[in-house]
Amino acid sequence: MPRALVTGITGQDGRHLAEFLHAKGYEVFGLVKGQNNPKAESIREEFPFVDIVPGDLADFSSLVSALERSRPDEVYNLGGVSFVAMSFNQAELTANITGLGVLRMLEAIRLVGGSDRNIRFYQASSSEMFGKVRETPQNELTPFHPRSPYGVAKVFGHDITVNYRESYGLFACSGILFNHEGPWEPFAAAALMVAAVYGVVRLAARVYAGALLSGGARLRWRQAWKAARHMAG
C-alpha cells in the first residue's frame, strides 16, 4: 500500500487530498503542529483513516521524525501561512513557514530518504508568484514578479524545489496553482492557491527519467476560480 504524508492536512485542500488519496488506496498521514491542536481532533473525527503525525514546518528535527514515523512514498506540501494580506503584517513568519519550511522538508527528505529510497515531493506553488504579471495567460516560463511577502516566500519555495531536484536528484516537483473554493473554505477570496496536486505528481513520475523543467511538469494554467474538490482530484 502506498503511503503519503500531507502537510496542511487541516486546511480545505489537505482534507480533499486526504479523501482522494484514501480512495486511491493510500495510507494517509497528516502533519499537524502541536499534540493538543484542536484541529487534529476534527481531522480524526471526519477522517478516521488519517494517521496524525506531529510536526512543524518551522522545526527541522520534527520533520525528520515525521518522515521516519510515516515512511512515506510521497510528500505533499500544502502547509504554510496562506493569507496574502496577513503576510504584510507577519512577513517574517510567512518567510519562515511558507518559504524556509519548504527547504526544511526537502532537506529532511534528502537525509531520511537517502540514495536508496526516492521519496516523491510535491510543492504547492502559487499564482501569487507572478504578481505584476508580464503576460496573460501565464505559464511555467512566465517571469515571477511577486508583490507580497507571501508571493516572495512562494517563489523561494518553488526555486528551492528546483535546486534540490537538480543538485541532489530528488524527485521534487511543483504546481503553479490558482484560486478555488469549496465547502471547507468559508472565505473564498482568501482560498489557498493549490490544485491538481496528485495529477502533477503522477505526470511528473512519467517524465522523471528525463528532465523536469522549471519546477514541475509542463502544464499551462489560466486564472480562474475552481472547485477545490475537483482540483485535488
PyMOL commands that set and color helices and strands:
alter all, ss='L'
color gray80, all
select helices_A, chain A and resi 12-23+38-46+60-70+84-89+91-113+127-129+149-168+188-190+197-207+228-232
alter helices_A, ss='H'
color red, helices_A
select strands_A, chain A and resi 3-7+27-32+51-54+74-77+120-126+172-177+180-181+226-227
alter strands_A, ss='S'
color yellow, strands_A
deselect
rebuild
show_as cartoon
